[in-house]
Amino acid sequence: MKRKLFSVLLSAFALLLLMGAGPVPEQDAAMLAEEESTALNGAVLETETQSLIKAGGAEPSAADELAKTANTQTLTLTEDRDNKLFFDGVAAPKTLGKIQRNGVTYVDLGPTAKQLDPKAQLTWDKKAGRSVVTTDKLSLTVYVGQYYVEANGRYLYLGEPVKAVDGHIVLPLTVIAECFDATVTWDNATKSVRVTRGSGAIKPGSQFYNQNDLFWLSRVITAESGNQPLKGKMAVGNVVMNRVASPVYPNTIQSVLAQKNQFSTYKGGRLANRTPNAASVIAAKLVLDGGVVEETEGALYFDSSRGSWASRNKTCIATIGGHKFYR
């Protein structure tokens, strides 16, 4: 499932809402393997990632982008003047800010959480750029500048960094609803968005993630792209999952990694004995929760060296960090 956060929308009629195969070749044993020397030490990366999370959860690229735009954007909440948003058939308060763009409804996190659970409590840490929503069943954490939200140990990919101004955070309504186990539908007859409440909270990560899949995917992401940005880590994970889904390749993550002439990092038990860094564990969870890097959608190959089998025989669709991705 794809999740994409909106780019800033300027409009003369409304103010902005406050602050996204072929057969297995045998020619090249290193086709998909990232050289071991390019991967940073896992323990060092884990320490750096934990520091980033404590500081606000955003990777440097996202933080830099926010810094560049912070002084040039004027964002203001818009009221729901058209009354086209309903929760269990009851119109949302007009003061609940929202905007629709390309068929997606974006809303202010705090008031929307209150609509989904009146007991929801929201805290905002301006210094950390972090907002936390808590209920009896849910703990939802959102960092400004990050590409995902964390809900009950689940990691949901957004595709764009979270934006916020003056303590208000804006997210796609579908993402907030998923965190609360609610559903969002479009009523074409009335041209309205309708939210139906569910159990009140997303299934926790401890029950959702297959631990064997998480074990192998987090380790191969560390081995192949431990020094890459979040999208680069996820894209490597996406390649593995695309192969699992393809009838040409084995149907489990471990079997895909163990295939002859594919992932050299798997050989000799090296991958099993590797400790994944924290950022790679998060990337693996994002991928296992359906997160897809749009630029590399459908990729079945990646490499980091010139003259590989994939570079000679497949179409390069994107470059992220030190890797090229191919279909």
Disulfide bonds with the S-S distance in Angstrom:
none
